[in-house]
Amino acid sequence: MNWTWFHKWGSPKWFYEISGRWLPWLTVAAVSLMLVGLVWGLAFAPPDYQQGNSFRIIYIHVPAAFLAQSIYVMLAVAGVVGLVWKMKLADVALQQAAPIGAWMTAIALVTGAIWGKPTWGTYWVWDARLTSMLILLFLYFGVIALGQAISNRDSAAKACAVLAIVGVINIPIIKYSVEWWNTLHQPATFSIVEKPAMPLEMWLPLLIMVLGFYCFFGAVLLLRMRLDVLKREARSSWAKAAIKVAAKSQVEKGL
């Protein structure tokens, strides 16, 4: 098996070049999908027969919760790649994805609380799903804090990788918490492998929003990683050339 494609990801220069081609497409896809999904879900989807219009917060809550968990799995994978193959770009991805994951977890918790008040009669209960999501937020904070507290870059990368790998055990707990314990939180509203429990006109805009959130994450992550790569490789000739091109482009846009 040819692993050349995999080892290319270890090259900051190659990553910077290829990500520059992907970034505009991901940005356009994210804006288009999220705009269509949001307008469809908020304005045209029918109200739920039990929850009325309050259910519409799922078009933000569910994609954010999905993404919060997926990003942490990505952190764990990046941690393994960084520890085993010593790829510096894996640490870049881990460090730059963690703040996005923390924001998505916070959005999921806040929107869940807003949804919970009219649906359950309370903003918060210490049940398994909500508590495990709160733990996920603290794990993200831990990864971010470790990355900033340890001055030695290699030591920080190893510490963050270990925490990400150990903390990933929380993801299946979040997923199966409503099945393993009696919780106030309802079962999964959205599943890729099972038949949707809601009508197509309610489910389809949710799917579009989920795809839009993932494209948004991809675009923001690539942008953050590109900036970090330029900082780390600032002394290299290709990075200096890239910085000059970017600065020239900004000047031309200003003119």
N, C-alpha and C positions, 0 to 999 in steps of 0.2 A: 504493500500500500504506500502511495506517495504522500508524504506528510509535508511537502514543501509549502503548501498553502497555510499549514498550521504555524510553521516556523517563521513565515513572513510576518505574522503578527508580532513577532519579537523585534521587528525593525521599526523604530519610531518614524523614520523617514517614509517608509512604505505606508504605514498607518496614516500619517498626516496627508499623504497624497490621495489615498483611496477614500478616506473619510470626507475629504473635500468634495469628492464627486457624489457621495451619498447624502450629504447634509441637505442640499436644496430639495432633493426628492422627498426625504423624510419630513422636512418642514412643510412642504406643500401638502403631503398626505395627511400630516397631523392636523393642520388647520382645516382642510377640507372635510375630513372625517368627523372631527369634533364639532364643526359648525353644523354639518348635516345631522349628526346624531343628536345634538343638543336641541336644535330647532324642532326636529321630528319628535323627540321624546317629551319636550316641555309643551309644545303647542299642538301637536296632532295626535299623539298617542291617546287612546281612550283612558279615562280614569279607572282605577282598580275598583272592583265591586265591593271590597271591604274597606280599603284604606282611602279611597277617593283620590284626590289629587296629591295627597302627601306622599304617595308612593314614588312620585317623579324624582325624588332625591336619589333614587337608585342609579340614575344616569350619571351621577357623580360618585356616589358612595361605592358602588360595586366595581367600576373600573379602577378607582383609587385603591381599594382593598386588594384587588387582583394584582395590581402593579406593585404594591407595597411588599407582598409576599414573593413575587417573581424576582424583584430586585435583590432581595436578601439571598435567594437561591443563587443568583448571579454572583453576589459577593463571595459566597462559599466556593463556587466553581473557580472564580478568579483567584481566591486564596490558595486552592489546590494547585492551580497552574503556576502561581508565583512561587510556592514552596517546592514543587517538584521540578519544574522546568526553568525556574529562575528568570522568568520573563518579567521585565520591569513594567511593560505595558499592562500586565495583569494587575500590578499594584496601582497603576494609574487609574485603571477602570474601577477597581475597588474603592479607592479614595474618592473618586469623582461621582460614583453612583450612590454612595452612602447618604449624602445630603438629600438627593432626590428621593430616595427611599424613605427617609425620615419625614419629608414633607408629605409624601403620599400616605404614609401611615397616620400622620396627624390629620390630614383631610378625611381619611376614612373614619377615624375616631370622632371627629367633630360632626361630620354629616350623619354618622350613625347615631350620635346623641340627639341631633335635631330630629331625625326620623323616629327615634325611640319615644320621644315625649308624647306625640299624638297617637302612636301605635301601641306602646306598652304602658304609657302613663308615667314614665320616668326617663330622665336623661341618661342615667347610668346605673348599672347593677354589676356586682362583682361576680359575673358568671364566667364560664370557661372561655368563651369566644372573646368577650371584651377584655378580660384580663390578659389573655395570651397576646392579643393585639397590642395592649399597652406594654407588655414585656418586649414585643418586637420593636416598639419605638425606643425603649431604653437600650436595646441591643444596637440599634443604629447610632444612638447617642454615644454608646461605648466605643464603637468603631471610629466615629468622628473624633472623639476625645483622644483616643490612643494615637491616632494619626497626627494630631496636633501637639500632643504632650511630649512625644519622644522625638528628640532632635535628630538622632541618627536615622537616616532614611531607610537603611536596610533593616534595622531593628524595629522601626515603626511598621514596616511592611510585613515582617514576620508576625508581630504581635496582632496586627489587624487581621491577617490571614487566619491565625489560630482562632481568634474570637469569632470571626465569620463562620468558620467551619463548625465550631462547637455550637454556636447559636442556631445553626440551621435546623437543629432538632425541634425548634419551636414551630417550624412551618407545618409539619404534619399535625401537630397539636392544634394549631389554629384551624386547619382544614377539617379535621375530624372531631373537633370539640363538641359540635352539636349532636354528634352521633354517640360519642363515648359518655357524655354526661347530660343530665337534664338541665337545659339552659333556656333562658328567655329568648335568646336569639333564634330566629327562624332558620330552617334548613337552607341549603344553597338555592338562590334564586336563578342562577345562571350556571349552566354546565355545557362544556363543549362535546362531551361524549354521550350525554343523555338527552332525551327528548325534552324540549323546553316545557316548563310548567305554566307558561303564560302564552297568550295569543301572539301570533306572528307580528301584529302591528305594535305590540309592546316589546317583544323580544328583539326584533331586528334593529331598532335604534340603539338598544343596549349593546348589541354586538358591534355596531358601528362605533359607538363610544369607546368600547374596550380596545378596538383596533386603533382608534385615534389616540388613546392614552399611551399605547405602546409605541406608536410612531413618535409621539411627543417625547417620550422618554428617550428613544433612540436619538432624536435630534439634539436634545439638551445634553445627553451624555457625550455624544461626539463633539459637540461644541466645547464642553468643559474639558474633555480629554485633550483636544487639540491645543487649547490654551496651556494646559499643564505640561504637555509634551514640549511645547516651545520654550517654556520656562526651564525645564530640565535639560533641554538640549541647546540652550541659548548660545553656547560657545562653539557649536558645530557650524560648519559652513552652510549646510542646507537650511538650518534653522535661521541663521542670519539672513539668508536670501529670502526665506519665506516671510520673515518679519518686515523686510524692506518692501516686498510686493504688497503685503497687507497694508502697510503704512501709505504706500503710493495710492492704493485703491481708495483708502479713506480720504486722502487729500483730494483725489479726483471727484469723489462723491460730494465732498464739501464744496467744491467749486461748481 
